[in-house]
Amino acid sequence: MAWTPPSKFTVFLTFLLMAFGVFIVLDQSTLLWSGTILPSAYVIPGVSSFQFWLMTAAIVIFLSWFLFFLGVKMKGL
């Protein structure tokens, strides 16, 4: 099975997704700044703002990994 390098667009997009996911995790789990930068106005019954943003970060990080995986496995992506 041959390895095909992903396009520059795929690398750039996956980097932005990964950086956004890591930013969410750092924003919610560290005290680098006072409070949180992300809004806490999302109302989902039974889910706190902290849980919502960490689930969002997990999804974004998985999507960045999956898109990069597809970029390596499929030519022209």
DSSP file (Angstrom, degrees, kcal/mol; ACC not computed):
  #  RESIDUE AA STRUCTURE BP1 BP2  ACC     N-H-->O    O-->H-N    N-H-->O    O-->H-N    TCO  KAPPA ALPHA  PHI   PSI    X-CA   Y-CA   Z-CA
    1    1 A M              0   0    0      0, 0.0     2,-0.2     0, 0.0     0, 0.0   0.000 360.0 360.0 360.0 122.2    0.0    0.0    0.0
    2    2 A A        -     0   0    0     71,-0.1     2,-0.5     1,-0.0     0, 0.0  -0.482 360.0-128.5 -83.2 148.9    1.6    3.3   -1.1
    3    3 A W        -     0   0    0     -2,-0.2    70,-0.1     2,-0.0    69,-0.0  -0.854  22.5-166.6 -96.1 126.3    1.7    6.4    1.0
    4    4 A T        -     0   0    0     68,-1.0    70,-0.1    -2,-0.5    -2,-0.0  -0.955  22.0-122.7-114.2 128.8    0.5    9.5   -0.8
    5    5 A P        -     0   0    0      0, 0.0    67,-0.0     0, 0.0     2,-0.0  -0.427  30.6-116.3 -68.2 141.2    1.1   12.9    0.7
    6    6 A P        -     0   0    0      0, 0.0    66,-0.1     0, 0.0    69,-0.1  -0.320  34.7 -96.1 -72.9 160.9   -2.0   15.0    1.5
    7    7 A S     >  -     0   0    0      1,-0.1     4,-2.1    64,-0.1     5,-0.2  -0.262  31.7-110.0 -71.8 164.1   -2.6   18.2   -0.3
    8    8 A K  H  > S+     0   0    0      1,-0.2     4,-2.6     2,-0.2     5,-0.2   0.857 119.0  56.3 -64.1 -34.5   -1.6   21.5    1.3
    9    9 A F  H  > S+     0   0    0      2,-0.2     4,-2.7     1,-0.2    -1,-0.2   0.915 107.2  48.3 -63.5 -42.7   -5.3   22.4    1.7
   10   10 A T  H  > S+     0   0    0      2,-0.2     4,-2.5     1,-0.2     5,-0.2   0.916 112.8  47.9 -64.1 -43.3   -5.9   19.2    3.7
   11   11 A V  H  X S+     0   0    0     -4,-2.1     4,-2.1     2,-0.2    -2,-0.2   0.927 114.2  46.9 -63.0 -44.7   -2.8   19.8    5.9
   12   12 A F  H  X S+     0   0    0     -4,-2.6     4,-2.2     2,-0.2    -2,-0.2   0.917 114.0  47.2 -64.3 -44.4   -3.9   23.4    6.5
   13   13 A L  H  X S+     0   0    0     -4,-2.7     4,-2.3     1,-0.2    -2,-0.2   0.910 113.1  47.6 -65.9 -42.9   -7.5   22.5    7.3
   14   14 A T  H  X S+     0   0    0     -4,-2.5     4,-2.5    -5,-0.2    -1,-0.2   0.864 110.4  53.2 -68.1 -33.8   -6.6   19.7    9.7
   15   15 A F  H  X S+     0   0    0     -4,-2.1     4,-2.7    -5,-0.2    -2,-0.2   0.926 109.7  48.0 -64.7 -43.6   -4.1   22.0   11.4
   16   16 A L  H  X S+     0   0    0     -4,-2.2     4,-2.3     2,-0.2    -2,-0.2   0.913 113.0  48.0 -63.8 -42.3   -6.8   24.6   12.0
   17   17 A L  H  X S+     0   0    0     -4,-2.3     4,-2.3     2,-0.2    -2,-0.2   0.923 113.7  47.0 -63.0 -44.0   -9.2   22.0   13.3
   18   18 A M  H  X S+     0   0    0     -4,-2.5     4,-2.6     1,-0.2     5,-0.2   0.913 112.0  50.2 -65.3 -41.9   -6.6   20.5   15.6
   19   19 A A  H  X S+     0   0    0     -4,-2.7     4,-2.3     1,-0.2    -1,-0.2   0.899 111.2  49.0 -63.9 -39.7   -5.6   24.0   16.9
   20   20 A F  H  X S+     0   0    0     -4,-2.3     4,-2.1     2,-0.2    -1,-0.2   0.905 111.8  49.2 -66.1 -40.6   -9.2   24.9   17.6
   21   21 A G  H  X S+     0   0    0     -4,-2.3     4,-2.0     2,-0.2    -2,-0.2   0.906 112.5  46.9 -64.3 -42.2   -9.8   21.6   19.4
   22   22 A V  H  X S+     0   0    0     -4,-2.6     4,-2.7     1,-0.2     5,-0.2   0.883 109.9  54.4 -67.9 -37.4   -6.7   22.1   21.5
   23   23 A F  H  X S+     0   0    0     -4,-2.3     4,-2.8    -5,-0.2    -2,-0.2   0.917 107.7  50.0 -61.0 -42.8   -7.7   25.7   22.2
   24   24 A I  H  X S+     0   0    0     -4,-2.1     4,-2.1     2,-0.2     5,-0.2   0.933 111.8  47.9 -61.5 -45.5  -11.1   24.6   23.5
   25   25 A V  H  X S+     0   0    0     -4,-2.0     4,-2.1     1,-0.2    -2,-0.2   0.934 114.9  45.2 -62.1 -45.5   -9.4   22.0   25.8
   26   26 A L  H  X S+     0   0    0     -4,-2.7     4,-1.6     1,-0.2     6,-0.3   0.886 112.2  52.2 -65.8 -37.9   -6.9   24.6   27.1
   27   27 A D  H  < S+     0   0    0     -4,-2.8    -1,-0.2    -5,-0.2    -2,-0.2   0.875 116.9  38.2 -66.2 -36.5   -9.6   27.2   27.6
   28   28 A Q  H  < S+     0   0    0     -4,-2.1    -2,-0.2    -5,-0.2    -1,-0.2   0.767 123.5  37.1 -86.1 -25.9  -11.8   24.9   29.6
   29   29 A S  H  < S+     0   0    0     -4,-2.1     2,-0.3    -5,-0.2    -2,-0.2   0.560 106.8  58.9-110.9  -7.7   -9.2   23.0   31.7
   30   30 A T     <  -     0   0    0     -4,-1.6     3,-0.3    -5,-0.2     0, 0.0  -0.790  66.2-136.3-119.3 165.1   -6.5   25.5   32.6
   31   31 A L        +     0   0    0     -2,-0.3    -4,-0.1     1,-0.2     5,-0.1  -0.311  56.8 131.6-111.4  47.2   -6.5   28.8   34.4
   32   32 A L  S    S+     0   0    0     -6,-0.3     2,-0.3     3,-0.1    -1,-0.2   0.807  79.8  17.2 -69.3 -28.0   -4.2   30.7   32.0
   33   33 A W  S    S-     0   0    0      2,-0.3     2,-0.4    -3,-0.3    -1,-0.1  -0.912 101.4 -81.2-137.3 165.3   -6.7   33.6   32.0
   34   34 A S  S    S-     0   0    0     -2,-0.3     2,-0.1     2,-0.0    -3,-0.0  -0.535  93.6 -26.8 -73.2 122.5   -9.5   34.6   34.3
   35   35 A G  S    S-     0   0    0     -2,-0.4     2,-0.3    -7,-0.0    -2,-0.3  -0.387  99.6 -51.7  74.7-152.9  -12.6   32.7   33.5
   36   36 A T        -     0   0    0      2,-0.1     4,-0.1     1,-0.1    -8,-0.1  -0.937  28.0-149.9-125.5 147.7  -13.3   31.3   30.0
   37   37 A I  S    S+     0   0    0     -2,-0.3    -1,-0.1     2,-0.1    -9,-0.0   0.818  77.5  83.7 -82.5 -33.3  -13.1   33.0   26.6
   38   38 A L  S    S-     0   0    0      1,-0.1    -2,-0.1   -14,-0.1    15,-0.0  -0.415  90.1-104.0 -73.5 145.4  -15.8   30.7   25.1
   39   39 A P        -     0   0    0      0, 0.0     3,-0.2     0, 0.0    -1,-0.1  -0.325  19.6-157.6 -69.0 151.5  -19.4   31.6   25.6
   40   40 A S        +     0   0    0      1,-0.1     9,-0.1    -4,-0.1    10,-0.1  -0.047  62.4 107.4-116.7  31.2  -21.5   29.6   28.1
   41   41 A A        +     0   0    0      8,-0.1     2,-0.5     2,-0.1    -1,-0.1   0.371  42.6 116.2 -92.6   4.4  -24.9   30.4   26.7
   42   42 A Y        -     0   0    0     -3,-0.2     2,-0.7     1,-0.0    10,-0.1  -0.630  50.3-160.4 -78.4 123.6  -25.5   26.9   25.2
   43   43 A V        +     0   0    0     -2,-0.5     5,-0.1     2,-0.0    -2,-0.1  -0.887  24.1 155.7-112.1 106.3  -28.5   25.4   26.9
   44   44 A I  B >   -A   47   0A   0     -2,-0.7     3,-2.2     3,-0.6     8,-0.1  -0.996  49.8-109.5-124.4 122.9  -28.8   21.6   26.6
   45   45 A P  T 3  S+     0   0    0      0, 0.0     3,-0.1     0, 0.0    -2,-0.0  -0.279 100.0   6.2 -56.9 126.9  -30.7   19.9   29.4
   46   46 A G  T 3  S+     0   0    0      1,-0.2     2,-0.5    -2,-0.0    -3,-0.0   0.446 108.3 100.3  84.3   1.0  -28.5   17.9   31.6
   47   47 A V  B <   -A   44   0A   0     -3,-2.2    -3,-0.6     4,-0.0    -1,-0.2  -0.977  61.8-144.1-123.5 124.4  -25.2   19.1   30.0
   48   48 A S     >  -     0   0    0     -2,-0.5     4,-2.5     1,-0.1     5,-0.1  -0.330  28.7-108.9 -78.4 166.8  -23.1   21.8   31.5
   49   49 A S  H  > S+     0   0    0      1,-0.2     4,-2.5     2,-0.2     5,-0.2   0.891 120.3  54.2 -62.1 -39.9  -21.2   24.3   29.5
   50   50 A F  H  > S+     0   0    0      1,-0.2     4,-2.0     2,-0.2    -1,-0.2   0.922 110.8  45.0 -60.0 -46.0  -17.9   22.6   30.4
   51   51 A Q  H  > S+     0   0    0      2,-0.2     4,-2.4     1,-0.2     5,-0.2   0.892 111.7  53.4 -66.4 -40.0  -19.1   19.2   29.2
   52   52 A F  H  X S+     0   0    0     -4,-2.5     4,-2.2     1,-0.2    -2,-0.2   0.935 111.3  44.7 -60.2 -47.4  -20.5   20.8   26.0
   53   53 A W  H  X S+     0   0    0     -4,-2.5     4,-2.4     1,-0.2    -1,-0.2   0.860 112.8  50.7 -69.9 -34.4  -17.2   22.4   25.1
   54   54 A L  H  X S+     0   0    0     -4,-2.0     4,-2.3     2,-0.2    -1,-0.2   0.877 110.8  49.0 -70.7 -35.3  -15.2   19.3   25.9
   55   55 A M  H  X S+     0   0    0     -4,-2.4     4,-2.1     2,-0.2    -2,-0.2   0.907 111.7  50.2 -65.4 -40.3  -17.5   17.1   23.8
   56   56 A T  H  X S+     0   0    0     -4,-2.2     4,-2.5    -5,-0.2    -2,-0.2   0.913 110.4  49.7 -62.0 -43.0  -17.1   19.7   21.0
   57   57 A A  H  X S+     0   0    0     -4,-2.4     4,-2.7     1,-0.2     5,-0.2   0.907 109.5  51.0 -63.4 -42.0  -13.3   19.6   21.3
   58   58 A A  H  X S+     0   0    0     -4,-2.3     4,-2.2     1,-0.2    -1,-0.2   0.904 112.2  46.9 -62.5 -40.8  -13.3   15.8   21.2
   59   59 A I  H  X S+     0   0    0     -4,-2.1     4,-2.6     2,-0.2    -2,-0.2   0.919 113.3  48.0 -66.6 -44.2  -15.4   15.8   18.0
   60   60 A V  H  X S+     0   0    0     -4,-2.5     4,-2.2     2,-0.2    -2,-0.2   0.907 112.6  48.1 -65.2 -42.4  -13.3   18.5   16.4
   61   61 A I  H  X S+     0   0    0     -4,-2.7     4,-2.2     2,-0.2    -1,-0.2   0.908 112.6  49.0 -65.9 -40.9  -10.0   16.7   17.2
   62   62 A F  H  X S+     0   0    0     -4,-2.2     4,-2.8    -5,-0.2    -2,-0.2   0.924 110.8  50.6 -63.0 -43.0  -11.4   13.4   15.9
   63   63 A L  H  X S+     0   0    0     -4,-2.6     4,-2.6     1,-0.2     5,-0.2   0.879 109.1  51.2 -63.6 -36.9  -12.5   15.1   12.7
   64   64 A S  H  X S+     0   0    0     -4,-2.2     4,-2.0     2,-0.2    -1,-0.2   0.927 112.7  45.7 -65.7 -42.8   -9.1   16.7   12.1
   65   65 A W  H  X S+     0   0    0     -4,-2.2     4,-2.5     2,-0.2    -2,-0.2   0.932 114.5  48.1 -63.3 -44.8   -7.4   13.3   12.6
   66   66 A F  H  X S+     0   0    0     -4,-2.8     4,-2.6     1,-0.2    -2,-0.2   0.892 110.5  50.6 -65.4 -40.9  -10.0   11.6   10.3
   67   67 A L  H  X S+     0   0    0     -4,-2.6     4,-2.2     2,-0.2    -1,-0.2   0.899 112.1  47.6 -64.9 -39.4   -9.6   14.2    7.6
   68   68 A F  H  X S+     0   0    0     -4,-2.0     4,-1.6    -5,-0.2    -2,-0.2   0.905 110.3  52.6 -67.0 -39.5   -5.9   13.9    7.7
   69   69 A F  H  X S+     0   0    0     -4,-2.5     4,-2.4     1,-0.2     3,-0.2   0.924 111.3  46.5 -59.6 -45.1   -6.2   10.1    7.6
   70   70 A L  H  X S+     0   0    0     -4,-2.6     4,-2.7     1,-0.2    -1,-0.2   0.873 108.1  56.9 -65.5 -36.1   -8.4   10.4    4.5
   71   71 A G  H  < S+     0   0    0     -4,-2.2     6,-0.3     1,-0.2    -1,-0.2   0.824 111.7  42.5 -64.2 -31.0   -6.0   12.8    2.9
   72   72 A V  H  < S+     0   0    0     -4,-1.6   -68,-1.0    -3,-0.2    -2,-0.2   0.884 119.2  42.5 -79.8 -41.0   -3.2   10.3    3.2
   73   73 A K  H  < S+     0   0    0     -4,-2.4     2,-0.4    -5,-0.2    -2,-0.2   0.825 111.6  55.8 -78.1 -31.8   -5.2    7.3    2.1
   74   74 A M  S >< S-     0   0    0     -4,-2.7     3,-0.9    -5,-0.2     2,-0.2  -0.852  82.8-126.0-107.8 136.3   -7.1    8.9   -0.8
   75   75 A K  T 3  S+     0   0    0     -2,-0.4    -3,-0.1     1,-0.2    -2,-0.1  -0.555  90.0  19.0 -77.4 141.1   -5.3   10.6   -3.7
   76   76 A G  T 3         0   0    0     -2,-0.2    -1,-0.2    -5,-0.2    -5,-0.1   0.557 360.0 360.0  82.6   8.7   -6.4   14.1   -4.5
   77   77 A L    <         0   0    0     -3,-0.9    -6,-0.1    -6,-0.3    -2,-0.1   0.433 360.0 360.0 -99.8 360.0   -8.0   14.9   -1.1
